Amino acid sequence: MVCLWCIAVENNAQAPPQSNVEKVRTVNTLVQRYLLPYKQALNNAMDKNDYAAALISLNHILLYEPNNDLD
């Protein structure tokens, strides 16, 4: 999470000042991009009934988004 925050801060340093809401949206967007492969891996594992692999992906997703509703 710290790495994603650093990227967001660096991007914000180059852009004009943003409101706190816009900064949170930027960080959330970066987190979503980071988690997309894990969500896809979770879906693929569930399709194959590979529950061990699904749990690994799910744990990673929930680590970064504890309140994730897994859209």
N, CA, C and O atoms as a Maestro MAE file, in Angstrom:
{
 s_m_m2io_version
 :::
 2.0.0
}

f_m_ct {
 s_m_title
 :::
 protein
 m_atom[284] {
  # First column is atom index #
  i_m_mmod_type
  r_m_x_coord
  r_m_y_coord
  r_m_z_coord
  i_m_residue_number
  s_m_chain_name
  s_m_pdb_residue_name
  s_m_pdb_atom_name
  i_m_atomic_number
  :::
  1 25 0.828 -1.184 0.000 1 A "MET " " N  " 7
  2 3 0.000 0.000 0.000 1 A "MET " " CA " 6
  3 2 0.872 1.247 0.000 1 A "MET " " C  " 6
  4 15 0.522 2.251 -0.620 1 A "MET " " O  " 8
  5 25 1.990 1.189 0.684 2 A "VAL " " N  " 7
  6 3 2.875 2.346 0.728 2 A "VAL " " CA " 6
  7 2 3.379 2.681 -0.663 2 A "VAL " " C  " 6
  8 15 3.470 3.855 -1.021 2 A "VAL " " O  " 8
  9 25 3.705 1.673 -1.450 3 A "CYS " " N  " 7
  10 3 4.197 1.926 -2.805 3 A "CYS " " CA " 6
  11 2 3.142 2.627 -3.646 3 A "CYS " " C  " 6
  12 15 3.451 3.564 -4.383 3 A "CYS " " O  " 8
  13 25 1.894 2.173 -3.537 4 A "LEU " " N  " 7
  14 3 0.829 2.809 -4.294 4 A "LEU " " CA " 6
  15 2 0.635 4.245 -3.849 4 A "LEU " " C  " 6
  16 15 0.366 5.120 -4.672 4 A "LEU " " O  " 8
  17 25 0.771 4.497 -2.551 5 A "TRP " " N  " 7
  18 3 0.632 5.854 -2.039 5 A "TRP " " CA " 6
  19 2 1.749 6.733 -2.591 5 A "TRP " " C  " 6
  20 15 1.505 7.886 -2.948 5 A "TRP " " O  " 8
  21 25 2.969 6.206 -2.666 6 A "CYS " " N  " 7
  22 3 4.097 6.976 -3.204 6 A "CYS " " CA " 6
  23 2 3.852 7.345 -4.668 6 A "CYS " " C  " 6
  24 15 4.152 8.463 -5.089 6 A "CYS " " O  " 8
  25 25 3.313 6.416 -5.432 7 A "ILE " " N  " 7
  26 3 3.024 6.692 -6.836 7 A "ILE " " CA " 6
  27 2 1.968 7.785 -6.939 7 A "ILE " " C  " 6
  28 15 2.091 8.697 -7.757 7 A "ILE " " O  " 8
  29 25 0.942 7.694 -6.119 8 A "ALA " " N  " 7
  30 3 -0.120 8.701 -6.153 8 A "ALA " " CA " 6
  31 2 0.417 10.068 -5.763 8 A "ALA " " C  " 6
  32 15 0.059 11.075 -6.375 8 A "ALA " " O  " 8
  33 25 1.270 10.111 -4.754 9 A "VAL " " N  " 7
  34 3 1.843 11.378 -4.311 9 A "VAL " " CA " 6
  35 2 2.717 11.960 -5.411 9 A "VAL " " C  " 6
  36 15 2.686 13.165 -5.660 9 A "VAL " " O  " 8
  37 25 3.496 11.113 -6.068 10 A "GLU " " N  " 7
  38 3 4.356 11.581 -7.149 10 A "GLU " " CA " 6
  39 2 3.510 12.133 -8.303 10 A "GLU " " C  " 6
  40 15 3.831 13.182 -8.860 10 A "GLU " " O  " 8
  41 25 2.443 11.434 -8.655 11 A "ASN " " N  " 7
  42 3 1.561 11.920 -9.719 11 A "ASN " " CA " 6
  43 2 0.907 13.235 -9.325 11 A "ASN " " C  " 6
  44 15 0.752 14.123 -10.163 11 A "ASN " " O  " 8
  45 25 0.526 13.369 -8.074 12 A "ASN " " N  " 7
  46 3 -0.109 14.595 -7.613 12 A "ASN " " CA " 6
  47 2 0.874 15.757 -7.582 12 A "ASN " " C  " 6
  48 15 0.476 16.910 -7.747 12 A "ASN " " O  " 8
  49 25 2.150 15.466 -7.371 13 A "ALA " " N  " 7
  50 3 3.147 16.527 -7.322 13 A "ALA " " CA " 6
  51 2 3.313 17.183 -8.694 13 A "ALA " " C  " 6
  52 15 3.679 18.355 -8.789 13 A "ALA " " O  " 8
  53 25 3.046 16.428 -9.741 14 A "GLN " " N  " 7
  54 3 3.194 16.956 -11.082 14 A "GLN " " CA " 6
  55 2 1.932 17.667 -11.569 14 A "GLN " " C  " 6
  56 15 1.988 18.466 -12.504 14 A "GLN " " O  " 8
  57 25 0.828 17.386 -10.954 15 A "ALA " " N  " 7
  58 3 -0.451 17.961 -11.371 15 A "ALA " " CA " 6
  59 2 -0.804 19.131 -10.458 15 A "ALA " " C  " 6
  60 15 -0.207 19.301 -9.395 15 A "ALA " " O  " 8
  61 25 -1.777 19.930 -10.878 16 A "PRO " " N  " 7
  62 3 -2.216 21.013 -9.996 16 A "PRO " " CA " 6
  63 2 -2.804 20.443 -8.702 16 A "PRO " " C  " 6
  64 15 -3.215 19.283 -8.673 16 A "PRO " " O  " 8
  65 25 -2.850 21.237 -7.642 17 A "PRO " " N  " 7
  66 3 -3.363 20.746 -6.367 17 A "PRO " " CA " 6
  67 2 -4.773 20.173 -6.515 17 A "PRO " " C  " 6
  68 15 -5.608 20.702 -7.248 17 A "PRO " " O  " 8
  69 25 -5.008 19.069 -5.792 18 A "GLN " " N  " 7
  70 3 -6.298 18.401 -5.839 18 A "GLN " " CA " 6
  71 2 -6.941 18.426 -4.461 18 A "GLN " " C  " 6
  72 15 -6.273 18.606 -3.443 18 A "GLN " " O  " 8
  73 25 -8.229 18.243 -4.458 19 A "SER " " N  " 7
  74 3 -8.917 18.136 -3.178 19 A "SER " " CA " 6
  75 2 -8.621 16.764 -2.571 19 A "SER " " C  " 6
  76 15 -8.134 15.866 -3.258 19 A "SER " " O  " 8
  77 25 -8.913 16.611 -1.303 20 A "ASN " " N  " 7
  78 3 -8.694 15.330 -0.633 20 A "ASN " " CA " 6
  79 2 -9.530 14.224 -1.255 20 A "ASN " " C  " 6
  80 15 -9.088 13.077 -1.328 20 A "ASN " " O  " 8
  81 25 -10.720 14.554 -1.697 21 A "VAL " " N  " 7
  82 3 -11.583 13.558 -2.336 21 A "VAL " " CA " 6
  83 2 -10.937 13.047 -3.621 21 A "VAL " " C  " 6
  84 15 -10.952 11.846 -3.890 21 A "VAL " " O  " 8
  85 25 -10.374 13.948 -4.406 22 A "GLU " " N  " 7
  86 3 -9.714 13.541 -5.648 22 A "GLU " " CA " 6
  87 2 -8.480 12.689 -5.356 22 A "GLU " " C  " 6
  88 15 -8.191 11.746 -6.093 22 A "GLU " " O  " 8
  89 25 -7.759 13.011 -4.297 23 A "LYS " " N  " 7
  90 3 -6.581 12.219 -3.927 23 A "LYS " " CA " 6
  91 2 -6.991 10.809 -3.522 23 A "LYS " " C  " 6
  92 15 -6.335 9.840 -3.901 23 A "LYS " " O  " 8
  93 25 -8.064 10.689 -2.761 24 A "VAL " " N  " 7
  94 3 -8.543 9.376 -2.346 24 A "VAL " " CA " 6
  95 2 -8.987 8.577 -3.567 24 A "VAL " " C  " 6
  96 15 -8.715 7.380 -3.657 24 A "VAL " " O  " 8
  97 25 -9.662 9.225 -4.497 25 A "ARG " " N  " 7
  98 3 -10.081 8.538 -5.726 25 A "ARG " " CA " 6
  99 2 -8.873 8.049 -6.509 25 A "ARG " " C  " 6
  100 15 -8.900 6.947 -7.056 25 A "ARG " " O  " 8
  101 25 -7.821 8.844 -6.571 26 A "THR " " N  " 7
  102 3 -6.609 8.450 -7.282 26 A "THR " " CA " 6
  103 2 -5.991 7.215 -6.642 26 A "THR " " C  " 6
  104 15 -5.615 6.274 -7.341 26 A "THR " " O  " 8
  105 25 -5.887 7.213 -5.335 27 A "VAL " " N  " 7
  106 3 -5.317 6.063 -4.631 27 A "VAL " " CA " 6
  107 2 -6.210 4.841 -4.829 27 A "VAL " " C  " 6
  108 15 -5.705 3.743 -5.062 27 A "VAL " " O  " 8
  109 25 -7.525 5.013 -4.742 28 A "ASN " " N  " 7
  110 3 -8.442 3.893 -4.945 28 A "ASN " " CA " 6
  111 2 -8.319 3.323 -6.357 28 A "ASN " " C  " 6
  112 15 -8.390 2.109 -6.546 28 A "ASN " " O  " 8
  113 25 -8.137 4.187 -7.334 29 A "THR " " N  " 7
  114 3 -7.965 3.735 -8.708 29 A "THR " " CA " 6
  115 2 -6.686 2.912 -8.842 29 A "THR " " C  " 6
  116 15 -6.682 1.875 -9.505 29 A "THR " " O  " 8
  117 25 -5.610 3.368 -8.219 30 A "LEU " " N  " 7
  118 3 -4.352 2.628 -8.265 30 A "LEU " " CA " 6
  119 2 -4.496 1.272 -7.587 30 A "LEU " " C  " 6
  120 15 -3.968 0.277 -8.084 30 A "LEU " " O  " 8
  121 25 -5.195 1.215 -6.470 31 A "VAL " " N  " 7
  122 3 -5.407 -0.048 -5.769 31 A "VAL " " CA " 6
  123 2 -6.213 -1.000 -6.647 31 A "VAL " " C  " 6
  124 15 -5.890 -2.185 -6.736 31 A "VAL " " O  " 8
  125 25 -7.256 -0.493 -7.294 32 A "GLN " " N  " 7
  126 3 -8.073 -1.328 -8.168 32 A "GLN " " CA " 6
  127 2 -7.248 -1.898 -9.323 32 A "GLN " " C  " 6
  128 15 -7.394 -3.069 -9.674 32 A "GLN " " O  " 8
  129 25 -6.393 -1.080 -9.905 33 A "ARG " " N  " 7
  130 3 -5.530 -1.560 -10.997 33 A "ARG " " CA " 6
  131 2 -4.576 -2.635 -10.499 33 A "ARG " " C  " 6
  132 15 -4.322 -3.620 -11.193 33 A "ARG " " O  " 8
  133 25 -4.050 -2.441 -9.295 34 A "TYR " " N  " 7
  134 3 -3.126 -3.412 -8.716 34 A "TYR " " CA " 6
  135 2 -3.829 -4.737 -8.431 34 A "TYR " " C  " 6
  136 15 -3.242 -5.801 -8.626 34 A "TYR " " O  " 8
  137 25 -5.070 -4.684 -7.976 35 A "LEU " " N  " 7
  138 3 -5.789 -5.890 -7.572 35 A "LEU " " CA " 6
  139 2 -6.471 -6.612 -8.735 35 A "LEU " " C  " 6
  140 15 -6.895 -7.755 -8.565 35 A "LEU " " O  " 8
  141 25 -6.590 -6.001 -9.881 36 A "LEU " " N  " 7
  142 3 -7.295 -6.614 -11.000 36 A "LEU " " CA " 6
  143 2 -6.761 -8.008 -11.355 36 A "LEU " " C  " 6
  144 15 -7.566 -8.923 -11.528 36 A "LEU " " O  " 8
  145 25 -5.452 -8.212 -11.471 37 A "PRO " " N  " 7
  146 3 -4.974 -9.572 -11.787 37 A "PRO " " CA " 6
  147 2 -5.343 -10.590 -10.699 37 A "PRO " " C  " 6
  148 15 -5.603 -11.753 -11.008 37 A "PRO " " O  " 8
  149 25 -5.368 -10.167 -9.445 38 A "TYR " " N  " 7
  150 3 -5.734 -11.085 -8.369 38 A "TYR " " CA " 6
  151 2 -7.217 -11.432 -8.432 38 A "TYR " " C  " 6
  152 15 -7.602 -12.563 -8.136 38 A "TYR " " O  " 8
  153 25 -8.046 -10.474 -8.813 39 A "LYS " " N  " 7
  154 3 -9.476 -10.752 -8.966 39 A "LYS " " CA " 6
  155 2 -9.715 -11.704 -10.134 39 A "LYS " " C  " 6
  156 15 -10.560 -12.595 -10.053 39 A "LYS " " O  " 8
  157 25 -8.969 -11.514 -11.216 40 A "GLN " " N  " 7
  158 3 -9.099 -12.414 -12.357 40 A "GLN " " CA " 6
  159 2 -8.611 -13.816 -12.000 40 A "GLN " " C  " 6
  160 15 -9.221 -14.811 -12.389 40 A "GLN " " O  " 8
  161 25 -7.508 -13.884 -11.255 41 A "ALA " " N  " 7
  162 3 -6.991 -15.188 -10.822 41 A "ALA " " CA " 6
  163 2 -7.986 -15.883 -9.891 41 A "ALA " " C  " 6
  164 15 -8.157 -17.101 -9.958 41 A "ALA " " O  " 8
  165 25 -8.635 -15.114 -9.029 42 A "LEU " " N  " 7
  166 3 -9.654 -15.677 -8.140 42 A "LEU " " CA " 6
  167 2 -10.797 -16.269 -8.954 42 A "LEU " " C  " 6
  168 15 -11.224 -17.393 -8.690 42 A "LEU " " O  " 8
  169 25 -11.292 -15.535 -9.932 43 A "ASN " " N  " 7
  170 3 -12.377 -16.042 -10.775 43 A "ASN " " CA " 6
  171 2 -11.960 -17.290 -11.543 43 A "ASN " " C  " 6
  172 15 -12.732 -18.245 -11.635 43 A "ASN " " O  " 8
  173 25 -10.753 -17.294 -12.092 44 A "ASN " " N  " 7
  174 3 -10.268 -18.452 -12.835 44 A "ASN " " CA " 6
  175 2 -10.130 -19.669 -11.928 44 A "ASN " " C  " 6
  176 15 -10.488 -20.781 -12.316 44 A "ASN " " O  " 8
  177 25 -9.615 -19.459 -10.732 45 A "ALA " " N  " 7
  178 3 -9.450 -20.568 -9.791 45 A "ALA " " CA " 6
  179 2 -10.804 -21.138 -9.370 45 A "ALA " " C  " 6
  180 15 -10.962 -22.353 -9.251 45 A "ALA " " O  " 8
  181 25 -11.772 -20.260 -9.147 46 A "MET " " N  " 7
  182 3 -13.106 -20.738 -8.765 46 A "MET " " CA " 6
  183 2 -13.757 -21.506 -9.915 46 A "MET " " C  " 6
  184 15 -14.449 -22.497 -9.681 46 A "MET " " O  " 8
  185 25 -13.542 -21.058 -11.152 47 A "ASP " " N  " 7
  186 3 -14.086 -21.780 -12.306 47 A "ASP " " CA " 6
  187 2 -13.513 -23.188 -12.412 47 A "ASP " " C  " 6
  188 15 -14.191 -24.105 -12.877 47 A "ASP " " O  " 8
  189 25 -12.255 -23.360 -11.978 48 A "LYS " " N  " 7
  190 3 -11.575 -24.652 -12.043 48 A "LYS " " CA " 6
  191 2 -11.714 -25.452 -10.748 48 A "LYS " " C  " 6
  192 15 -11.144 -26.535 -10.621 48 A "LYS " " O  " 8
  193 25 -12.465 -24.923 -9.795 49 A "ASN " " N  " 7
  194 3 -12.613 -25.550 -8.472 49 A "ASN " " CA " 6
  195 2 -11.272 -25.727 -7.763 49 A "ASN " " C  " 6
  196 15 -11.091 -26.668 -6.990 49 A "ASN " " O  " 8
  197 25 -10.337 -24.822 -8.028 50 A "ASP " " N  " 7
  198 3 -9.028 -24.825 -7.374 50 A "ASP " " CA " 6
  199 2 -9.112 -23.888 -6.168 50 A "ASP " " C  " 6
  200 15 -8.715 -22.725 -6.236 50 A "ASP " " O  " 8
  201 25 -9.633 -24.416 -5.077 51 A "TYR " " N  " 7
  202 3 -9.942 -23.584 -3.922 51 A "TYR " " CA " 6
  203 2 -8.685 -23.082 -3.195 51 A "TYR " " C  " 6
  204 15 -8.716 -22.017 -2.578 51 A "TYR " " O  " 8
  205 25 -7.600 -23.828 -3.263 52 A "ALA " " N  " 7
  206 3 -6.356 -23.376 -2.625 52 A "ALA " " CA " 6
  207 2 -5.846 -22.106 -3.318 52 A "ALA " " C  " 6
  208 15 -5.467 -21.143 -2.650 52 A "ALA " " O  " 8
  209 25 -5.837 -22.105 -4.639 53 A "ALA " " N  " 7
  210 3 -5.394 -20.931 -5.391 53 A "ALA " " CA " 6
  211 2 -6.375 -19.776 -5.195 53 A "ALA " " C  " 6
  212 15 -5.976 -18.614 -5.121 53 A "ALA " " O  " 8
  213 25 -7.658 -20.111 -5.112 54 A "ALA " " N  " 7
  214 3 -8.669 -19.069 -4.896 54 A "ALA " " CA " 6
  215 2 -8.461 -18.386 -3.551 54 A "ALA " " C  " 6
  216 15 -8.581 -17.165 -3.451 54 A "ALA " " O  " 8
  217 25 -8.154 -19.154 -2.527 55 A "LEU " " N  " 7
  218 3 -7.918 -18.571 -1.202 55 A "LEU " " CA " 6
  219 2 -6.698 -17.660 -1.181 55 A "LEU " " C  " 6
  220 15 -6.698 -16.630 -0.505 55 A "LEU " " O  " 8
  221 25 -5.671 -18.032 -1.911 56 A "ILE " " N  " 7
  222 3 -4.471 -17.191 -1.970 56 A "ILE " " CA " 6
  223 2 -4.817 -15.839 -2.591 56 A "ILE " " C  " 6
  224 15 -4.434 -14.795 -2.062 56 A "ILE " " O  " 8
  225 25 -5.538 -15.856 -3.706 57 A "SER " " N  " 7
  226 3 -5.936 -14.608 -4.362 57 A "SER " " CA " 6
  227 2 -6.883 -13.808 -3.478 57 A "SER " " C  " 6
  228 15 -6.748 -12.590 -3.362 57 A "SER " " O  " 8
  229 25 -7.832 -14.485 -2.861 58 A "LEU " " N  " 7
  230 3 -8.791 -13.807 -2.000 58 A "LEU " " CA " 6
  231 2 -8.095 -13.150 -0.810 58 A "LEU " " C  " 6
  232 15 -8.421 -12.018 -0.453 58 A "LEU " " O  " 8
  233 25 -7.154 -13.838 -0.202 59 A "ASN " " N  " 7
  234 3 -6.412 -13.248 0.921 59 A "ASN " " CA " 6
  235 2 -5.660 -12.001 0.493 59 A "ASN " " C  " 6
  236 15 -5.605 -11.020 1.236 59 A "ASN " " O  " 8
  237 25 -5.084 -12.030 -0.690 60 A "HIS " " N  " 7
  238 3 -4.355 -10.861 -1.180 60 A "HIS " " CA " 6
  239 2 -5.303 -9.686 -1.420 60 A "HIS " " C  " 6
  240 15 -4.987 -8.544 -1.084 60 A "HIS " " O  " 8
  241 25 -6.453 -9.973 -1.996 61 A "ILE " " N  " 7
  242 3 -7.444 -8.918 -2.252 61 A "ILE " " CA " 6
  243 2 -7.910 -8.307 -0.937 61 A "ILE " " C  " 6
  244 15 -7.964 -7.085 -0.802 61 A "ILE " " O  " 8
  245 25 -8.244 -9.144 0.020 62 A "LEU " " N  " 7
  246 3 -8.770 -8.651 1.289 62 A "LEU " " CA " 6
  247 2 -7.709 -7.929 2.116 62 A "LEU " " C  " 6
  248 15 -8.044 -7.104 2.966 62 A "LEU " " O  " 8
  249 25 -6.452 -8.227 1.877 63 A "LEU " " N  " 7
  250 3 -5.372 -7.513 2.559 63 A "LEU " " CA " 6
  251 2 -5.409 -6.031 2.196 63 A "LEU " " C  " 6
  252 15 -5.219 -5.173 3.058 63 A "LEU " " O  " 8
  253 25 -5.651 -5.733 0.929 64 A "TYR " " N  " 7
  254 3 -5.653 -4.346 0.467 64 A "TYR " " CA " 6
  255 2 -7.031 -3.701 0.503 64 A "TYR " " C  " 6
  256 15 -7.143 -2.477 0.562 64 A "TYR " " O  " 8
  257 25 -8.078 -4.516 0.469 65 A "GLU " " N  " 7
  258 3 -9.445 -4.000 0.522 65 A "GLU " " CA " 6
  259 2 -10.271 -4.851 1.483 65 A "GLU " " C  " 6
  260 15 -11.020 -5.721 1.038 65 A "GLU " " O  " 8
  261 25 -10.153 -4.622 2.772 66 A "PRO " " N  " 7
  262 3 -10.858 -5.473 3.735 66 A "PRO " " CA " 6
  263 2 -12.377 -5.440 3.579 66 A "PRO " " C  " 6
  264 15 -13.049 -6.404 3.946 66 A "PRO " " O  " 8
  265 25 -12.920 -4.374 3.053 67 A "ASN " " N  " 7
  266 3 -14.374 -4.273 2.890 67 A "ASN " " CA " 6
  267 2 -14.814 -4.571 1.453 67 A "ASN " " C  " 6
  268 15 -15.910 -4.182 1.048 67 A "ASN " " O  " 8
  269 25 -13.978 -5.249 0.697 68 A "ASN " " N  " 7
  270 3 -14.275 -5.515 -0.703 68 A "ASN " " CA " 6
  271 2 -15.501 -6.406 -0.817 68 A "ASN " " C  " 6
  272 15 -15.629 -7.410 -0.115 68 A "ASN " " O  " 8
  273 25 -16.406 -6.017 -1.719 69 A "ASP " " N  " 7
  274 3 -17.588 -6.847 -1.952 69 A "ASP " " CA " 6
  275 2 -17.398 -7.757 -3.156 69 A "ASP " " C  " 6
  276 15 -18.341 -8.430 -3.573 69 A "ASP " " O  " 8
  277 25 -16.181 -7.791 -3.729 70 A "LEU " " N  " 7
  278 3 -15.820 -8.656 -4.836 70 A "LEU " " CA " 6
  279 2 -16.825 -8.565 -5.977 70 A "LEU " " C  " 6
  280 15 -17.518 -9.527 -6.308 70 A "LEU " " O  " 8
  281 25 -16.879 -7.385 -6.559 71 A "ASP " " N  " 7
  282 3 -17.808 -7.108 -7.673 71 A "ASP " " CA " 6
  283 2 -17.732 -8.200 -8.711 71 A "ASP " " C  " 6
  284 15 -18.437 -8.144 -9.718 71 A "ASP " " O  " 8
  :::
 }
 m_bond[283] {
  # First column is bond index #
  i_m_from
  i_m_to
  i_m_order
  :::
  1 1 2 1
  2 2 3 1
  3 3 4 2
  4 3 5 1
  5 5 6 1
  6 6 7 1
  7 7 8 2
  8 7 9 1
  9 9 10 1
  10 10 11 1
  11 11 12 2
  12 11 13 1
  13 13 14 1
  14 14 15 1
  15 15 16 2
  16 15 17 1
  17 17 18 1
  18 18 19 1
  19 19 20 2
  20 19 21 1
  21 21 22 1
  22 22 23 1
  23 23 24 2
  24 23 25 1
  25 25 26 1
  26 26 27 1
  27 27 28 2
  28 27 29 1
  29 29 30 1
  30 30 31 1
  31 31 32 2
  32 31 33 1
  33 33 34 1
  34 34 35 1
  35 35 36 2
  36 35 37 1
  37 37 38 1
  38 38 39 1
  39 39 40 2
  40 39 41 1
  41 41 42 1
  42 42 43 1
  43 43 44 2
  44 43 45 1
  45 45 46 1
  46 46 47 1
  47 47 48 2
  48 47 49 1
  49 49 50 1
  50 50 51 1
  51 51 52 2
  52 51 53 1
  53 53 54 1
  54 54 55 1
  55 55 56 2
  56 55 57 1
  57 57 58 1
  58 58 59 1
  59 59 60 2
  60 59 61 1
  61 61 62 1
  62 62 63 1
  63 63 64 2
  64 63 65 1
  65 65 66 1
  66 66 67 1
  67 67 68 2
  68 67 69 1
  69 69 70 1
  70 70 71 1
  71 71 72 2
  72 71 73 1
  73 73 74 1
  74 74 75 1
  75 75 76 2
  76 75 77 1
  77 77 78 1
  78 78 79 1
  79 79 80 2
  80 79 81 1
  81 81 82 1
  82 82 83 1
  83 83 84 2
  84 83 85 1
  85 85 86 1
  86 86 87 1
  87 87 88 2
  88 87 89 1
  89 89 90 1
  90 90 91 1
  91 91 92 2
  92 91 93 1
  93 93 94 1
  94 94 95 1
  95 95 96 2
  96 95 97 1
  97 97 98 1
  98 98 99 1
  99 99 100 2
  100 99 101 1
  101 101 102 1
  102 102 103 1
  103 103 104 2
  104 103 105 1
  105 105 106 1
  106 106 107 1
  107 107 108 2
  108 107 109 1
  109 109 110 1
  110 110 111 1
  111 111 112 2
  112 111 113 1
  113 113 114 1
  114 114 115 1
  115 115 116 2
  116 115 117 1
  117 117 118 1
  118 118 119 1
  119 119 120 2
  120 119 121 1
  121 121 122 1
  122 122 123 1
  123 123 124 2
  124 123 125 1
  125 125 126 1
  126 126 127 1
  127 127 128 2
  128 127 129 1
  129 129 130 1
  130 130 131 1
  131 131 132 2
  132 131 133 1
  133 133 134 1
  134 134 135 1
  135 135 136 2
  136 135 137 1
  137 137 138 1
  138 138 139 1
  139 139 140 2
  140 139 141 1
  141 141 142 1
  142 142 143 1
  143 143 144 2
  144 143 145 1
  145 145 146 1
  146 146 147 1
  147 147 148 2
  148 147 149 1
  149 149 150 1
  150 150 151 1
  151 151 152 2
  152 151 153 1
  153 153 154 1
  154 154 155 1
  155 155 156 2
  156 155 157 1
  157 157 158 1
  158 158 159 1
  159 159 160 2
  160 159 161 1
  161 161 162 1
  162 162 163 1
  163 163 164 2
  164 163 165 1
  165 165 166 1
  166 166 167 1
  167 167 168 2
  168 167 169 1
  169 169 170 1
  170 170 171 1
  171 171 172 2
  172 171 173 1
  173 173 174 1
  174 174 175 1
  175 175 176 2
  176 175 177 1
  177 177 178 1
  178 178 179 1
  179 179 180 2
  180 179 181 1
  181 181 182 1
  182 182 183 1
  183 183 184 2
  184 183 185 1
  185 185 186 1
  186 186 187 1
  187 187 188 2
  188 187 189 1
  189 189 190 1
  190 190 191 1
  191 191 192 2
  192 191 193 1
  193 193 194 1
  194 194 195 1
  195 195 196 2
  196 195 197 1
  197 197 198 1
  198 198 199 1
  199 199 200 2
  200 199 201 1
  201 201 202 1
  202 202 203 1
  203 203 204 2
  204 203 205 1
  205 205 206 1
  206 206 207 1
  207 207 208 2
  208 207 209 1
  209 209 210 1
  210 210 211 1
  211 211 212 2
  212 211 213 1
  213 213 214 1
  214 214 215 1
  215 215 216 2
  216 215 217 1
  217 217 218 1
  218 218 219 1
  219 219 220 2
  220 219 221 1
  221 221 222 1
  222 222 223 1
  223 223 224 2
  224 223 225 1
  225 225 226 1
  226 226 227 1
  227 227 228 2
  228 227 229 1
  229 229 230 1
  230 230 231 1
  231 231 232 2
  232 231 233 1
  233 233 234 1
  234 234 235 1
  235 235 236 2
  236 235 237 1
  237 237 238 1
  238 238 239 1
  239 239 240 2
  240 239 241 1
  241 241 242 1
  242 242 243 1
  243 243 244 2
  244 243 245 1
  245 245 246 1
  246 246 247 1
  247 247 248 2
  248 247 249 1
  249 249 250 1
  250 250 251 1
  251 251 252 2
  252 251 253 1
  253 253 254 1
  254 254 255 1
  255 255 256 2
  256 255 257 1
  257 257 258 1
  258 258 259 1
  259 259 260 2
  260 259 261 1
  261 261 262 1
  262 262 263 1
  263 263 264 2
  264 263 265 1
  265 265 266 1
  266 266 267 1
  267 267 268 2
  268 267 269 1
  269 269 270 1
  270 270 271 1
  271 271 272 2
  272 271 273 1
  273 273 274 1
  274 274 275 1
  275 275 276 2
  276 275 277 1
  277 277 278 1
  278 278 279 1
  279 279 280 2
  280 279 281 1
  281 281 282 1
  282 282 283 1
  283 283 284 2
  :::
 }
}
